[in-house]
Amino acid sequence: MHISVLKKGVVKLLDPKPNQNFVDATVNGGGHAQAILARTGPGGKLLAIDWDKEVLQKFKKRAVARKIASKIVFIHDNFANIRIIVNRKGLTPIAGIIADLGLSSWQLEKSGRGFSFQKDEPLIMNFGQTSGGLTAGDLVNGASEKELADIIYRFGEERQSRQIAHALVAARRRAKISTSRQLAEIIKTAVGWRYRRQKIHPATRTFQALRIAVNDELGNLEKFLNDAFAILPPSGKLAIISFHSLEDRLIKNFYRQQQKQGTGEILTKKPIRPDRQEIIQNPKSRSAKLRAIKKIA
């Protein structure tokens, strides 16, 4: 079961009031959305966006069962299109926007798309569609050794990127790399000994890099930051939860730029992190960082 991270922190920062409208730009399991809706009755609405159609359908069923679906507008789309979505739906004014950039437990454990190196699944790794379009398998089997090394280093911050890329190219000459477990084993064999003193699996950063590249996650985040902030009215708030340094750096720099320009006020001088109790209850939350900004003009 997916557990929404830093839910208390999100609610405290966004501070929902009765009859206000909000956007959950990556609704996922709906934990943040439900916590917000609990405070925005009787007339508040929530725009629930998710790029993963299956995840959105699961949340919709949950919302119907809990009798809150009438307060929600469900949108299957990329959060990078938030300006178009909000303008089309006319759900204004918007008091706040939340985006949780993490994968859901279902995506990792049940989706069958190869997100986890602990599974033996097809190398898909895309959010927007389960067939067609770019996949991790396309990159692993089709990109040049240099392209692979660049992707793994840039998006995974993996120091062993060249060794891993070389091992992948050598392996695919023998046979196509088709599954997540096959990919993980190739990486582990190539550089596993270098990770003996590290807590993470040798394939962790490479899987992250491939997923980011397949979904253009950083490009989408950059567009989302600009458009989400643009559609907020004065005093509207934007809160984002990130899980790795590449995302967090983009968010932090964007917030700083807005504050420097006098268009925003940073609400989190330091990112809010999960406390010890939350990490014990949900170990996947340990790398989460929550940052928020309020629009001034």
C-alpha positions in Angstrom: 0.0 0.0 0.0 1.3 3.4 -0.9 1.9 5.8 2.0 2.0 9.5 1.2 5.1 11.1 2.7 5.3 14.3 4.8 1.5 14.6 4.8 1.4 16.7 8.0 4.0 19.0 6.7 2.1 19.5 3.4 -1.1 20.3 5.2 0.6 22.7 7.6 2.3 24.6 4.8 -0.6 24.8 2.4 -3.0 25.5 5.3 -6.3 24.6 3.4 -9.4 26.6 4.4 -13.1 25.9 3.7 -14.2 26.4 0.1 -10.7 26.8 -1.3 -9.6 25.0 -4.4 -6.3 23.0 -4.7 -4.3 21.0 -7.2 -2.6 17.7 -6.5 -0.4 17.6 -9.6 0.8 14.0 -9.0 -2.1 12.6 -7.0 -0.8 9.0 -6.9 -2.5 7.2 -3.9 -4.3 10.3 -2.9 -3.1 10.7 0.6 -2.3 14.4 0.3 -5.4 15.0 -1.7 -7.6 13.5 0.9 -5.9 15.4 3.8 -6.5 18.7 1.9 -10.1 17.9 1.0 -10.8 17.1 4.7 -10.3 20.9 5.4 -11.8 22.5 2.3 -15.5 21.6 2.7 -18.2 22.2 2.0 -17.4 23.9 -1.4 -13.7 23.3 -2.0 -12.7 21.3 -5.1 -9.5 19.5 -5.9 -7.9 18.9 -9.3 -6.3 15.5 -9.2 -3.6 15.0 -12.0 -1.6 11.9 -12.7 0.4 10.8 -15.7 -0.1 7.1 -14.9 -3.6 6.1 -16.0 -3.7 3.0 -13.9 -2.7 4.9 -10.7 -5.3 7.5 -11.4 -8.0 4.9 -11.9 -7.1 3.2 -8.6 -7.4 6.6 -6.8 -10.7 7.3 -8.5 -12.2 4.0 -7.2 -10.9 4.8 -3.7 -12.4 8.3 -3.9 -15.8 6.9 -5.0 -15.8 4.4 -2.2 -15.0 7.2 0.3 -17.7 9.4 -1.2 -15.4 12.3 -2.0 -15.3 11.8 -5.8 -17.8 14.6 -6.3 -15.2 17.1 -5.0 -12.5 15.9 -7.3 -11.8 16.6 -11.0 -9.7 13.6 -12.3 -7.2 14.3 -15.0 -4.9 11.8 -16.8 -2.1 14.0 -18.0 1.5 15.1 -17.4 1.8 17.7 -14.6 4.0 19.7 -17.0 0.7 20.6 -18.7 -0.8 22.1 -15.6 -1.4 25.6 -17.1 -3.4 24.1 -20.0 -5.3 21.8 -17.6 -6.3 24.4 -15.1 -7.3 26.9 -17.8 -9.4 24.2 -19.5 -11.1 23.2 -16.3 -11.6 26.7 -15.0 -11.0 25.7 -11.4 -9.9 29.1 -10.1 -8.8 30.7 -7.9 -6.3 28.0 -6.7 -5.1 28.4 -3.2 -2.3 25.9 -3.5 -0.6 23.2 -5.5 1.2 20.1 -4.2 3.4 17.7 -6.2 5.0 14.6 -4.8 7.7 13.5 -7.2 8.2 10.0 -5.8 7.1 6.7 -7.3 4.2 4.9 -5.7 4.6 1.5 -4.0 2.3 0.1 -6.7 4.5 1.3 -9.5 7.5 -0.3 -7.9 6.0 -3.5 -6.8 2.9 -4.2 -9.0 3.0 -2.3 -12.2 5.2 -4.8 -14.1 7.1 -2.0 -15.8 10.6 -2.7 -14.5 11.0 0.2 -12.1 12.6 -2.0 -9.4 15.8 -3.8 -9.7 14.4 -6.4 -7.2 11.8 -7.5 -9.8 12.1 -9.5 -13.0 10.0 -7.4 -15.3 10.1 -6.0 -18.9 12.3 -2.9 -19.1 9.6 -0.2 -19.7 9.9 2.4 -16.9 7.5 4.9 -18.4 4.7 6.6 -16.5 2.5 7.9 -19.3 1.9 4.7 -21.1 2.5 1.0 -20.8 3.1 0.4 -24.5 4.6 2.5 -27.3 7.0 5.4 -26.8 10.5 5.3 -25.4 11.4 2.6 -22.9 14.4 1.8 -20.7 14.9 -1.3 -22.9 15.2 1.0 -26.0 18.0 3.0 -24.3 19.9 0.0 -22.8 19.9 -1.9 -26.1 20.0 1.0 -28.6 22.0 3.9 -27.2 25.8 4.1 -27.8 28.2 3.4 -25.0 28.9 7.1 -24.7 25.2 8.0 -24.6 24.6 5.4 -21.9 27.5 6.7 -19.8 26.3 10.2 -20.1 22.7 9.3 -19.1 23.9 7.3 -16.1 26.3 10.0 -14.9 24.0 13.0 -15.5 20.7 11.6 -14.2 22.0 9.0 -11.7 25.1 10.9 -10.5 26.8 7.5 -10.8 30.6 7.7 -10.7 31.0 4.2 -12.3 28.9 5.3 -15.3 31.6 4.4 -17.9 32.2 0.9 -16.4 28.4 0.3 -16.3 27.9 1.5 -19.9 30.8 -0.6 -21.1 29.3 -3.7 -19.4 25.9 -3.1 -20.8 27.2 -2.8 -24.4 29.2 -6.0 -24.0 26.3 -7.9 -22.5 23.8 -6.8 -25.3 26.2 -8.1 -27.9 25.7 -11.5 -26.5 21.9 -11.2 -26.0 19.3 -8.5 -25.8 18.8 -7.1 -22.3 15.1 -7.6 -21.7 14.3 -7.5 -18.0 15.0 -5.5 -14.9 16.7 -8.4 -13.1 18.9 -9.1 -16.0 19.9 -5.4 -16.1 20.6 -5.3 -12.3 22.8 -8.4 -12.5 24.9 -7.0 -15.3 25.5 -3.8 -13.3 26.1 -5.7 -10.0 28.7 -7.9 -11.8 30.4 -4.9 -13.3 30.7 -2.7 -10.2 29.2 -4.5 -7.3 32.6 -4.7 -5.5 32.8 -1.0 -5.4 29.5 -0.9 -3.3 30.6 -3.2 -0.6 30.7 -0.3 2.0 27.6 1.5 0.7 24.0 0.9 1.8 22.5 1.1 -1.7 22.3 -1.6 -4.3 24.8 -1.1 -7.2 22.0 -0.7 -9.7 20.1 2.0 -7.8 21.5 5.1 -9.5 21.4 3.5 -13.0 17.7 2.6 -12.6 17.0 6.1 -11.5 18.9 7.6 -14.5 17.1 5.4 -17.0 13.7 6.3 -15.5 14.5 10.0 -15.5 15.7 9.8 -19.2 12.7 7.8 -20.4 10.2 10.2 -18.8 12.1 13.4 -19.3 11.5 14.0 -15.6 13.8 17.0 -15.2 12.5 18.8 -18.3 8.9 18.2 -17.2 9.7 19.4 -13.7 11.2 22.6 -15.0 8.1 23.3 -17.1 5.9 22.5 -14.2 7.7 24.9 -11.9 7.3 27.8 -14.2 3.7 27.1 -15.2 2.4 26.1 -11.7 3.8 29.3 -10.2 2.4 31.4 -13.0 -1.2 30.2 -12.5 -1.1 30.8 -8.8 -2.8 34.1 -7.6 -1.0 36.3 -5.0 -0.8 34.4 -1.7 -1.1 31.0 -3.5 1.3 28.3 -2.4 3.4 25.8 -4.3 4.7 22.8 -2.3 6.9 20.1 -3.8 8.3 16.8 -2.4 11.5 15.6 -4.1 13.5 12.5 -3.6 17.0 13.1 -5.1 19.4 15.9 -5.5 18.7 16.7 -9.1 15.1 17.4 -8.4 15.8 19.3 -5.2 18.4 21.5 -6.9 15.9 22.6 -9.6 13.2 23.4 -7.0 15.6 25.2 -4.6 17.1 27.3 -7.4 13.6 28.2 -8.8 12.3 29.3 -5.4 15.4 31.4 -4.8 15.0 33.1 -8.2 11.4 34.0 -7.4 12.3 35.3 -4.0 15.2 37.4 -5.4 12.9 38.8 -8.1 10.3 39.8 -5.4 7.6 37.5 -6.8 7.8 34.8 -4.1 8.5 34.2 -0.4 10.2 30.9 0.5 8.3 29.2 3.3 10.9 26.6 4.0 14.4 28.0 4.8 15.5 24.4 5.1 13.6 21.5 3.5 11.2 19.6 5.8 12.4 16.0 6.2 10.6 13.0 7.6 11.0 12.5 11.4 12.3 9.2 12.8 8.8 7.9 13.4 7.8 8.4 9.8 10.9 6.8 8.5 10.3 3.7 10.7 6.7 3.5 9.5 7.7 4.1 5.9 11.4 3.6 5.1 10.9 4.8 1.5 10.3 8.3 2.9 13.9 8.7 4.2 15.2 10.7 1.3 12.1 13.0 0.9 12.5 16.8 1.0 9.6 19.2 1.1 10.0 22.8 0.0 7.3 25.4 -0.4 6.9 29.0 -1.7 4.2 31.6 -1.5 3.5 33.8 -4.5 3.7 37.6 -3.7 2.9 39.1 -7.1 
